[in-house]
């Protein structure tokens, strides 16, 4: 059985967010086995695919090294890239059946476009301990599946060195539980509109390099703030970073980005 490592939301190797993608199954393996492989891979996510009678439709599940998650953008992009580029899917778009419903990924120029559910946040009070854990006082805090702390200066976002253990205890009004905190600021200049990062000890990841699900929250938030639907984001994970463009359309977000395969391997288990 083959497995690929793909750098998602990246135009070149060793940028964006790496995900492992396992060759499609005819029936779901045991969940404990999938979790064990995800822990062995030790990437932010390992994606598992299930064949269906439709060659352009697959089941899709995502596992971090610690748990199964309901939505993962970069591993969905990586899965699409494997199906299109490595396994020869000839369709113009692929539908994935997931815990978050049907997700559609289409070819888009030299990259891909993912159709995801929008998760617009609501303004909330700053939870106790958040500023101390981040090491800076946010200007605003919003809550959706994750908490999102907004800052006035993108350099503040880039310079954060948070207390990850302390962040793991903070949930506020986030519906997805504790320890998943996005941070963002308007870029001010350059090719991007917004600079952001995502700390996710609650999902077993101290910091995620580039996070599609976070942008299902940030895209409608900044579309409203900037008064336009298309926003260019740079997730500023130190040493890597990932780029994506998001377009808010009603209750959906279109996430556009590229992907690069870095490893093809063979599983012996």
C-alpha positions as CSV (number, residue, x, y, z in Angstrom):
1,X,0.0,0.0,0.0
2,X,1.4,3.4,-1.0
3,X,1.4,6.6,1.0
4,X,2.4,10.1,-0.1
5,X,3.6,13.2,1.8
6,X,2.3,16.4,0.2
7,X,3.1,20.0,1.1
8,X,-0.3,21.7,0.9
9,X,-0.8,25.4,0.3
10,X,2.7,25.6,-1.2
11,X,4.1,26.2,-4.6
12,X,7.5,24.6,-3.8
13,X,8.7,21.8,-1.5
14,X,9.3,22.3,2.2
15,X,6.7,25.1,2.6
16,X,3.0,25.0,3.4
17,X,1.7,22.2,5.6
18,X,2.7,18.6,5.1
19,X,0.1,15.9,5.2
20,X,0.3,12.1,4.6
21,X,-2.2,10.6,2.3
22,X,-2.8,6.8,2.2
23,X,-3.9,5.0,-1.0
24,X,-7.7,4.5,-1.1
25,X,-9.2,1.6,0.7
26,X,-12.2,-0.6,-0.4
27,X,-13.5,-0.6,3.3
28,X,-12.5,1.6,6.2
29,X,-9.7,0.1,8.4
30,X,-10.2,-0.1,12.1
31,X,-10.1,3.4,13.6
32,X,-7.4,2.4,16.1
33,X,-5.2,1.3,13.3
34,X,-5.7,4.6,11.5
35,X,-4.9,6.5,14.7
36,X,-1.7,4.4,15.2
37,X,-0.5,5.1,11.7
38,X,-1.2,8.9,12.1
39,X,0.8,8.8,15.3
40,X,3.6,7.0,13.5
41,X,3.6,9.5,10.7
42,X,3.6,12.4,13.2
43,X,2.4,14.9,10.7
44,X,-0.4,17.4,11.5
45,X,-2.8,15.1,9.7
46,X,-2.9,11.8,7.9
47,X,-5.7,11.4,5.4
48,X,-7.5,8.2,4.7
49,X,-9.6,7.7,1.5
50,X,-12.4,5.3,0.8
51,X,-13.3,4.2,-2.8
52,X,-17.0,4.4,-3.9
53,X,-18.8,3.3,-7.1
54,X,-18.2,6.8,-8.4
55,X,-14.6,7.3,-9.5
56,X,-14.9,11.0,-8.6
57,X,-16.3,10.5,-5.1
58,X,-14.4,9.3,-2.0
59,X,-14.9,8.9,1.7
60,X,-12.3,11.0,3.6
61,X,-11.2,10.9,7.2
62,X,-8.5,12.9,8.9
63,X,-6.4,12.0,12.0
64,X,-3.8,14.1,13.9
65,X,-1.2,12.2,15.9
66,X,-3.7,12.4,18.8
67,X,-7.3,12.2,17.5
68,X,-9.7,12.2,14.6
69,X,-10.8,15.7,13.5
70,X,-14.1,16.8,11.9
71,X,-12.5,19.1,9.3
72,X,-9.0,19.5,7.8
73,X,-8.3,21.8,4.8
74,X,-4.7,21.1,4.1
75,X,-5.1,17.3,4.1
76,X,-8.1,17.6,1.8
77,X,-6.0,19.6,-0.6
78,X,-3.2,17.0,-0.3
79,X,-5.7,14.1,-0.9
80,X,-7.0,15.9,-4.0
81,X,-3.5,16.4,-5.3
82,X,-2.7,12.7,-4.9
83,X,-5.9,11.7,-6.7
84,X,-5.4,14.1,-9.5
85,X,-1.6,14.0,-9.9
86,X,-0.5,10.5,-8.8
87,X,-3.6,8.3,-9.3
88,X,-4.8,9.8,-12.6
89,X,-8.3,10.9,-11.7
90,X,-9.6,12.5,-14.9
91,X,-12.6,14.3,-13.4
92,X,-12.5,18.1,-13.2
93,X,-13.7,17.9,-9.6
94,X,-13.8,15.4,-6.7
95,X,-16.4,15.1,-4.0
96,X,-15.4,13.9,-0.5
97,X,-17.9,12.5,2.0
98,X,-16.7,13.6,5.4
99,X,-17.7,14.3,9.0
100,X,-18.3,17.9,7.9
101,X,-20.6,16.9,5.0
102,X,-19.7,16.8,1.3
103,X,-16.6,18.8,0.3
104,X,-15.9,19.5,-3.4
105,X,-12.4,20.1,-4.7
106,X,-11.9,21.3,-8.3
107,X,-8.9,21.9,-10.5
108,X,-8.0,25.6,-10.7
109,X,-5.2,26.6,-12.9
110,X,-1.9,25.3,-11.4
111,X,-3.7,24.6,-8.1
112,X,-7.0,23.6,-6.6
113,X,-10.2,25.2,-5.2
114,X,-11.9,23.7,-2.2
115,X,-15.6,24.4,-1.4
116,X,-15.9,24.3,2.4
117,X,-18.6,25.4,4.9
118,X,-18.1,28.9,6.2
119,X,-17.9,29.1,10.0
120,X,-18.4,32.8,10.7
121,X,-17.4,33.8,14.3
122,X,-19.0,36.0,16.9
123,X,-17.3,38.7,19.0
124,X,-16.6,37.5,22.5
125,X,-14.8,38.7,25.6
126,X,-11.2,37.8,26.0
127,X,-11.0,34.6,28.1
128,X,-9.0,34.7,31.3
129,X,-5.4,33.8,30.7
130,X,-5.4,34.2,27.0
131,X,-3.3,37.4,26.7
132,X,-0.8,35.9,29.2
133,X,-0.6,32.6,27.3
134,X,-0.1,34.3,24.0
135,X,2.3,36.9,25.4
136,X,0.4,39.8,23.9
137,X,-2.9,41.5,24.5
138,X,-5.3,41.0,21.5
139,X,-7.4,43.9,20.2
140,X,-10.4,41.7,19.6
141,X,-11.4,38.1,20.3
142,X,-13.9,36.1,18.2
143,X,-15.3,32.6,18.7
144,X,-16.4,29.9,16.2
145,X,-15.1,26.3,16.2
146,X,-11.8,27.9,17.3
147,X,-11.0,31.1,19.2
148,X,-9.5,33.8,17.1
149,X,-7.4,36.6,18.6
150,X,-6.9,39.7,16.4
151,X,-4.0,42.1,16.7
152,X,-3.3,45.5,15.3
153,X,0.2,44.7,14.0
154,X,1.2,41.8,11.8
155,X,4.7,41.8,13.4
156,X,3.1,41.0,16.7
157,X,1.5,37.9,15.1
158,X,4.8,36.9,13.6
159,X,6.7,37.4,16.9
160,X,4.4,35.5,19.2
161,X,6.1,32.7,21.3
162,X,3.1,31.5,23.3
163,X,3.0,29.2,26.3
164,X,1.5,26.2,24.5
165,X,0.7,24.3,27.7
166,X,-1.3,27.3,29.0
167,X,-3.1,27.7,25.7
168,X,-4.2,24.1,26.0
169,X,-6.4,25.0,28.9
170,X,-8.3,27.9,27.2
171,X,-11.6,27.4,25.3
172,X,-13.7,30.5,25.9
173,X,-16.8,30.3,23.7
174,X,-15.2,28.1,21.0
175,X,-17.5,25.3,20.1
176,X,-14.6,22.9,19.2
177,X,-13.2,22.7,22.7
178,X,-10.1,23.9,24.4
179,X,-6.6,24.6,23.0
180,X,-7.3,25.7,19.4
181,X,-6.3,29.3,19.0
182,X,-6.0,31.3,15.8
183,X,-4.2,34.7,15.7
184,X,-4.4,37.2,12.9
185,X,-3.7,40.8,11.8
186,X,-4.1,42.9,8.7
187,X,-0.9,42.7,6.7
188,X,-0.8,46.5,5.9
189,X,1.3,46.0,2.8
190,X,2.7,43.4,0.4
191,X,1.0,40.6,-1.5
192,X,-1.2,39.5,1.3
193,X,-4.2,41.0,3.1
194,X,-3.9,39.1,6.4
195,X,-1.1,37.4,8.3
196,X,-2.2,34.6,10.7
197,X,-1.0,31.6,12.7
198,X,-2.7,28.7,14.5
199,X,-1.8,27.1,17.8
200,X,-3.6,23.8,18.3
201,X,-2.4,21.8,21.4
202,X,-6.0,20.8,21.9
203,X,-5.7,18.8,18.6
204,X,-2.2,17.4,19.5
205,X,-0.4,20.0,17.4
206,X,1.6,22.9,19.1
207,X,1.4,25.0,15.9
208,X,0.0,24.1,12.6
209,X,1.9,25.3,9.5
210,X,-1.2,26.1,7.3
211,X,-4.8,25.5,8.3
212,X,-7.7,25.3,5.9
213,X,-10.3,25.0,8.7
214,X,-9.0,28.2,10.4
215,X,-9.7,30.1,7.2
216,X,-13.3,29.0,7.1
217,X,-13.5,31.3,10.2
218,X,-11.1,34.1,9.1
219,X,-12.5,34.4,5.5
220,X,-16.0,35.5,6.4
221,X,-14.6,37.6,9.3
222,X,-12.2,39.6,7.1
223,X,-14.6,39.7,4.2
224,X,-16.9,41.6,6.4
225,X,-14.2,43.8,7.8
226,X,-12.7,44.7,4.4
227,X,-16.0,44.8,2.5
228,X,-15.0,42.4,-0.2
229,X,-15.3,38.6,-0.7
230,X,-11.8,37.7,-1.8
231,X,-9.0,37.8,0.8
232,X,-5.3,36.7,0.4
233,X,-3.9,35.0,3.5
234,X,-0.4,34.1,4.6
235,X,-0.1,31.7,7.5
236,X,3.3,32.7,9.0
237,X,4.5,29.5,10.6
238,X,8.2,30.1,11.4
239,X,10.5,28.7,8.7
240,X,7.7,27.6,6.4
241,X,4.6,29.6,5.9
242,X,1.7,28.8,3.6
243,X,-0.4,30.9,1.2
244,X,-4.1,30.7,0.2
245,X,-6.7,32.9,-1.3
246,X,-10.3,32.6,0.1
247,X,-13.6,33.7,-1.3
248,X,-16.7,33.9,0.8
249,X,-19.9,33.0,-1.0
250,X,-22.9,33.0,1.4
251,X,-22.5,30.1,3.7
252,X,-19.5,28.6,1.8
253,X,-15.8,29.5,1.6
254,X,-13.7,28.7,-1.5
255,X,-10.1,28.1,-0.5
256,X,-7.5,28.2,-3.3
257,X,-4.0,26.9,-3.1
258,X,-1.3,24.7,-4.6
259,X,0.3,21.5,-3.5
260,X,3.6,19.6,-4.0
261,X,4.4,15.9,-3.5
262,X,7.7,15.5,-1.6
263,X,7.7,11.8,-0.7
264,X,6.1,8.6,-2.1
265,X,6.5,5.6,0.2
266,X,5.2,2.1,0.7
267,X,3.6,0.8,3.9
268,X,4.5,-2.7,5.1
269,X,1.7,-2.9,7.7
